Each structure stands twice: as structure tokens, then as C-alpha cells.
């Protein structure tokens, strides 16, 4: 199922005030985020609910949140187990905001063959290292694309589904090649996810 690039552009355009407010944020490189993304305490990160993203600089480990977004967690695990995400690029990366990926076309207009998901909004907040579901203007349009935030992004709270939190390897998220905020985060010769899998499946 494909969608237009225009619809996904809304994800950034609607957040212009937040981007402006981030201009004076401190350097965010390095370190890890071992805690959950606000709201109710996260369950213990088990191998079955830990997503691993291998990049050229190292592994990013994400504790998934089936307690607050079971359908989004089920979808990303299903796609990871099908090998869907292997080789997909980070097509939109905005410094001090987020890195977005999950589109097999690399344009921001693509998705998987499965139906869109209904929003699973919660009290969980977008902190540094939060995994969120990218969508178009419709709250119920998330499919395969997702993003990881570089810093607190309160403008997203309650507007986008939180379904995970980086627990190891945030320094590798920081090293993903950045795009230009002036060009909606578009990245030339972008970095890619070499391999994405559920930790329980690691051999």
C-alpha cells in the first residue's frame, strides 16, 4: 500500500513550531537512554519484545511497548521477521528532532502490503530515544514507517503512537547521516538499516 509523499510531508510541516524551538538545544550526541518513554512504567525488555537495528556503526536495541501499543508492536515484529526492513534507508533525518525510516521506496511515500493501523495513543511521552509511528494527516494511517527522536518532543505527545524506547546504542542513532531541515530532512546518499530483527530470533 502506497501513499503520496505529500501526505507524509505533513509529519514534518505540522511540527514547524517545535523545530524552531529546538534550534538552541544542546549537543545530543553520545550516551544511551535506558528508561521508558514516560507515562506508565515499561515492562521488562524481554528478547521477544526487543527490536535490534544493525547500522554501519553498531547495534541499536529498542524495548518495544506491547503494553501501550500492541498492534504497532505486532506489526513491526511481523515485518522484521519477514526481512522487510533489511536495507531500508533513513530517508528523513532532522538534527535535534528525529530519524525516520521504514519506507521501502526511500521516498517517504511507501509502506508495506498490510493495512494501515489504527492509532494507539497513550500517556507515554516522546523523550530522547523514543520510537514512534510515522503517519499522514489521518491518525489511523501508520503502516511500516517509524522514527526515533533525538530529544524531548512534546509537540508529538498524544498525536503519534509511542511503541518503543531505545535502551542501548543511542550513540548509533546520533551517528545516522543527517538531512537538512530546510529540505524537510531529505538525506542525500542516506544511511540504511543493514538488518532488523527481534532479539529472540538472534542466532
GISULDA-V964752 format. One record per pair of residues at least 6 apart in sequence whose ideal C-beta (glycine too) atoms are under 7 Angstrom apart, sorted by sequence separation. I is the first residue (numbers start at 1). J is the second residue. If there is no record, write none. Layout:
i->[I/I]
j->[J/J]
This chain:
i->[36/79/93/103/104/126/135/179/180/52/53/66/93/103/135/166/179/65/92/134/179/52/64/90/91/133/178/90/91/177/50/51/90/134/50/89/91/134/50/51/88/133/134/177/49/50/88/132/177/49/88/91/131/132/176/88/91/92/49/85/89/91/131/132/45/148/129/130/142/119/129/42/119/128/118/128/42/126/128/43/49/116/128/132/51/116/117/127/135/148/116/117/126/116/126/133/84/126/132/133/39/51/114/132/126/132/133/112/126/102/111/112/125/130/131/79/111/131/100/111/131/130/126/129/121/129/124/75/121/122/120/129/75/102/103/119/102/102/129/72/100/101/71/100/72/99/71/98/99/98/69/98/68/98/69/97/68/96/96/68/97/65/84/72/79/28/62/72/76/25/22/99/19/22/99/19/39/40/93/95/39/93/39/93/94/38/39/90/93/37/38/92/94/37/37/38/72/37/73/72/94/69/92/93/101/37/69/92/68/69/92/93/33/92/33/91/65/90/65/64/65/91/8/28/64/90/8/63/89/90/5/62/63/89/5/62/89/5/62/63/88/4/62/87/88/3/60/61/2/61/86/2/3/61/85/2/60/86/1/59/86/58/85/1/60/51/59/60/58/57/80/55/80/81/57/80/81/55/77/28/45/11/28/42/11/37/8/10/25/10/8/37/7/22/36/7/33/3/33/34/18/56/32/55/18/32/33/17/32/55/56/31/55/15/31/53/54/30/54/1/53/30/29/51/52/28/51/52/50/48/47/48/47/19/12/12/9]
j->[42/85/99/109/110/132/141/185/186/59/60/73/100/110/142/173/186/73/100/142/187/61/73/99/100/142/187/100/101/187/61/62/101/145/62/101/103/146/63/64/101/146/147/190/63/64/102/146/191/64/103/106/146/147/191/104/107/108/66/102/106/108/148/149/63/166/148/149/161/139/149/63/140/149/140/150/65/149/151/67/73/140/152/156/76/141/142/152/160/173/142/143/152/143/153/160/112/154/160/161/68/80/143/161/156/162/163/143/157/134/143/144/157/162/163/112/144/164/134/145/165/165/162/165/158/166/162/114/161/162/161/170/117/144/145/161/145/146/173/117/145/146/117/147/120/147/120/147/148/148/120/149/120/150/122/150/122/150/151/124/153/124/144/133/144/96/131/142/146/96/96/173/94/97/176/97/122/123/176/178/123/177/124/178/179/124/125/176/179/124/125/179/181/125/126/127/161/127/163/163/185/161/184/185/193/130/162/185/162/163/186/187/128/187/129/187/162/187/163/163/164/190/108/128/164/190/109/164/190/191/107/164/165/191/108/165/192/109/166/167/192/109/167/192/193/109/166/167/109/168/193/110/111/169/193/111/169/195/111/169/196/169/196/113/172/164/172/173/172/172/196/172/197/198/175/198/201/176/198/150/167/134/151/165/135/162/134/136/151/137/136/165/136/151/165/137/165/136/166/167/153/191/168/191/155/169/170/155/170/193/194/170/194/155/171/193/194/171/195/143/196/174/174/196/197/174/198/199/199/198/199/200/200/181/184/185/184]
